[in-house]
Amino acid sequence: MKRILLATTLLASPAMAEGTLNIYAWSDSIAPELIAKFETESGIKVTMDGFNANEDLLTKLQAGASGYDLVTPSQHFLKIMADEGLLEDIDAHSLAAYQAVDEKWRGQWWDETNEYSIPLAYGTAGFTVNRDQYKGPVDSWKVLFEPEAALQGKIAMLSYPDEIVGAAQLYLGVPFCSEDSAEMKKVYDLLAAQKPFVAAYTSDNIENRIGGGEVAAHFWWDGNSMKTRANEKAPIEYAMPKEGLVGWLDSFVVPKGAANVENAKKFIDFMSTPENATVQYNYYGHSAPVALDLAQAKYTPENAPELFPTVPVEFSRTCSPAAQDLVTKVWTQLLQ
Amino acid sequence: MKPTDFRIWGLAPAWVIMALTLVVPIGIVILVSFASRGAYGGFDWGFSPASYAQILFEEDWDGNLAFTPQYLSIIGRTLWLAGLTTAICAALALPAAYTIAQAGGRAKAVLIYLVTLPFWVSMIVRVYAWIIILGNDGVLEKTLRSLGLVTDIDSLLFTNGAMLTGLVYSYIPLMILPVFASIEKLDPALIEASHDLYGSRFTTARRVILPLAMPGLMAGAILVFVPCLGAVLEPILLGGGKAMLMGNLIQTQFGGGRNWPFGAAIAVVLMVLVMIFLMVNALRARPEVPHD
């Protein structure tokens, strides 16, 4: 009898593991009320961890056995993960959630056959200025990269090169993922000339730094800037540089070997119903690539112009190793 | 069972744990540092010293392989900052520890408790506290202004001074405690003897107290210097991330740079530096081991 009990316990342990879901997503990117609702409806226990950079996520997956069942990389990192065999093929196109995905986000270069991913949110990377401190125009990247006196020493950039190098490339007219070292030298020269005017390179706690006026201009994302302006009445404005904004799209994917694949799929479907997607949209404040309940959606071009760019948007690409080395070189030389 | 058997088997668990948690991971880091890089991060097993060569020689913008001082300057900056932090910690810890040692029973216990108190709070929270203190219109700026000491100051945050303050603050308890342990054992009769022999206060401090506090200072120096070499938080959050240190450099290579072998090679260099420091320390400390 004891042996049978023991055997059932052993058998039961994987079954118990089915009652959990470990998510690793951008910090504060998923509405807590949806997590609570999902837990109540499904009986699945959800644990959430947050990251602040795609690089952190990629490194964790490459190190193996991350223990996560669901993660949310941006498109150019999703492509690497898929190519490197780091993702579980979940037949994303056969999920209910896929039907909700906007036509224009299906079959994209980062997941051409829609095997791996269901998009969660998209938006842009640009910069935000504090209007109490800076009154000038914000119609060009020149404002940030070649600042006038009012902004000198009052600029903050992110602590990773990814989108910053992209923005510098937009400004200079250098193509993304350039393998031309002469072109990348120009990117380096631009950033090096800007450096004396940069107060900090940091990706944490941006809301307080720009909202509170610690710096007057901050490299940032559209929705975060919008929420800080709308919810906290911070005197800030998200710039629409004529050279364009850097685009990103985050998707749900399941890491290879995840323990709770079915629960991850359930969560993806759950997040993609119009009702829940709208709650998520209202919470996260970035554009939704899935169908929404428009009557309930909080943000419109009138009250959230940040989410509806009037300038071209260029999505980050997956760079070749040679191009990526040049990006790293720019960054290391900048901060050497 | 022979006593030697017991000694071998009794220590076996410790050796196994040491091997699994210390030797094996370090071995893996060393192996990775000689591996060849994967195209998008990760690595392929192999043997190539290329990653170590890259620390000194790298292609310049024109594609020529040339000597590059950038990584050496990062390593040098890291050593300098860790050394400076250790020196400041030692200078502040000595009088602090002496004061604590001189205090009466109850007060002594309270003071020791206060020194250890910050460890109850997460490191990140303590570093963020400094952001609030040093930030624009922060506690320090407001205080200085209301005292009329300054009228207009540049931001105190995101400076080397802010970074150094953060590092000293974070690690000084690790210096105070061992120094206190040495000074507490100091026999007051020795100080009296020094005065009886016409030793001035300064001479007493230099010739009696300092040598007897030396083992504590040495232990504290290790405890402060070594973690400072790998500091990542303070340079980014307080220093503004404008000048890389080895910790940030390693992070960049594993993250954005997608060059794990090079990141591992720098980690090995960092480790070797730490070991050299520890060995020099151990050799210097040896004659000072008490003989009683």
Contacts between the chains, C-beta under 8 A, distances in Angstrom:
chain1	res1	chain2	res2	distance
A	53	B	255	6.9
A	55	B	255	3.4
A	55	B	256	4.8
A	56	B	255	6.4
A	58	B	40	7.9
A	58	B	41	6.2
A	58	B	255	7.6
A	58	B	258	7.9
A	59	B	41	6.7
A	59	B	254	5.4
A	59	B	255	5.5
A	62	B	41	5.0
A	62	B	42	4.8
A	80	B	40	4.5
A	80	B	41	7.7
A	83	B	40	7.2
A	84	B	38	7.8
A	84	B	40	5.7
A	84	B	41	7.9
A	84	B	42	7.1
A	153	B	154	7.6
A	153	B	155	7.8
A	159	B	236	6.1
A	159	B	241	5.2
A	160	B	255	7.1
A	160	B	256	5.3
A	161	B	256	5.5
A	162	B	256	6.4
A	181	B	61	5.4
A	181	B	62	7.2
A	181	B	63	6.2
A	182	B	61	7.2
A	184	B	61	7.6
A	185	B	61	4.4
A	188	B	61	7.6
A	195	B	242	7.1
A	198	B	240	7.8
A	198	B	242	6.8
A	199	B	155	6.7
A	199	B	157	8.0
A	199	B	158	4.9
A	199	B	240	5.9
A	200	B	157	7.9
A	200	B	158	4.5
A	200	B	240	3.4
A	200	B	241	6.0
A	200	B	242	7.0
A	201	B	236	7.7
A	201	B	240	6.6
A	201	B	241	3.9
A	201	B	242	6.3
A	202	B	236	5.7
A	202	B	237	6.8
A	202	B	240	6.8
A	202	B	241	5.4
A	204	B	236	7.8
A	204	B	237	7.0
A	205	B	128	7.6
A	205	B	131	7.6
A	212	B	135	7.9
A	212	B	136	7.6
A	213	B	136	6.5
A	213	B	137	7.8
A	214	B	135	5.6
A	214	B	136	4.9
A	214	B	155	7.4
A	214	B	157	7.0
A	321	B	37	8.0
A	321	B	39	4.7
A	321	B	40	7.1
A	321	B	258	7.4
A	324	B	40	7.9
A	324	B	257	7.6
A	324	B	258	5.9
A	325	B	257	7.9
A	325	B	259	7.7
A	327	B	256	7.3
A	328	B	252	7.1
A	328	B	253	7.7
A	328	B	256	6.1
A	328	B	257	4.0
A	328	B	258	7.7
A	328	B	259	7.1
A	329	B	58	7.8
A	331	B	252	6.7
A	331	B	256	6.7
A	331	B	257	7.9
A	332	B	70	6.4
A	332	B	244	7.2
A	332	B	249	7.3
A	332	B	252	6.7
A	332	B	257	7.6
A	333	B	70	6.2
A	335	B	241	7.2
A	335	B	242	6.7
A	335	B	243	6.3
A	335	B	244	4.4
A	335	B	248	7.5
A	336	B	70	3.8
A	336	B	71	7.7
A	336	B	73	5.9
A	336	B	74	6.1
A	336	B	243	7.8
A	336	B	244	6.4
